């Protein structure tokens, strides 16, 4: 007798629908609540049919042959977006119902569905017992089984769909720990501080329901929402209108160039090297009496144009280079010349680690006692970090970071996805958290980051529109052409994007450096009060989780 006898209803469904089988319809009709269970139940049903003897006159031979063929491709039947969306919605309702967060009507419908499912399960169990009595080993079918491959006997589960991306045991434990921390952070959130959209949907609740179902680390585990993340619309976490509402809520106005500066930048909208050189060589008023505060942007634009022009003249942009070359030659006008030259920000390079993320990762580190003292954890390593006071003996203030790659292989390239949608947003959140500890001005403070991929680039900002949510907003892309005939159309927007980032950092720096408001600066009582004052932990509530899970393919031996 089989170790697992399929339910009669499952076998009946397969027998009636095998010629035009729809996996989604199977899941819906069988009222199965988990994808893993659906795959197992379907596989057991197919296996039961495949074991029937072809010598039996009453057997549908086409059905048996179909079952033997389909056993080899069961995972493909269930590997579709519609299937994932179906089970995502079921799991979402279960998660939110457990936290009593479903809206009243949704909860009533959910309870009714559960009661119907329970009634169906009782009936199915009774049918399954009757079916078991009928299923005895058939000696003739054993002859037919020899024709099947040994792979057909392997249990097919949800992991089979992700065969190339399965985690080892260590990574599975890390994912479990991450979700445990994620759930703990969610449980301590106050309802009155959550973000409710005009549709009635709660942003934190939806991120929780989504994050608990992720099979690898995702920014939602730190309550980071990237408006451009297509997962949210793919699984109906948020509609396009809801994402637009999230994007537009308490937005910070984009800096705009003064007309005179914008006209000067546009004066280099040329298509030949000679035209650009003539424009560079024109005498300017700021050359006569240079004032760094007022003329620095003009001087920076001219210097950046000249630097890039030399790359065009030497044909360096028509050849491939290493990642470090693009960072130091092409994008240096953003990461070094602008920030360091204009507002005295240090640009730490050569794969430096973020102090902000290191502090967050080590905040619970203790001296050795019952357990051995943990090693200090490194912060996120970035190709460049924009910061102040990175000299070791003072508190480092970080405003942003950048990541660079040597090639642009599309917006869906692996490196671009990992760094642009996971690593850099999480790093910017750590920096934002620490800035808000310094000064709780969430309506004014934000961090900025760049993603460079060869000659293509975009920047993003991280801000805190609501208490628990970090919002990632990405700019339009700029792509510097390797042909000088497109100099004006491609280089000038790239320079403008750098200026915008500089203004963001400059504004945040000014907010942080504002003097603390005191009614009477002559009153010395603040010196005594200083020692009794407790740090406001509520300014940056616990919402982050560390994602150290490796997404590497595991080689399988045949």
PyMOL commands that set and color helices and strands:
alter all, ss='L'
color gray80, all
select helices_A, chain A and resi 8-20+23-30+35-50+61-78+81-98+104-134+139-145+150-153+158-161+163-165+169-187+191-193+203-211+219-222+231-234+240-248+259-266+273-281+285-288+292-313+316-318+323-330+332-343+355-361+414-438+484-512+525-532+537-540
alter helices_A, ss='H'
color red, helices_A
select strands_A, chain A and resi 224-226+346-353+381-388+397-405+447-453+456-463+470-474+478-479
alter strands_A, ss='S'
color yellow, strands_A
deselect
rebuild
show_as cartoon
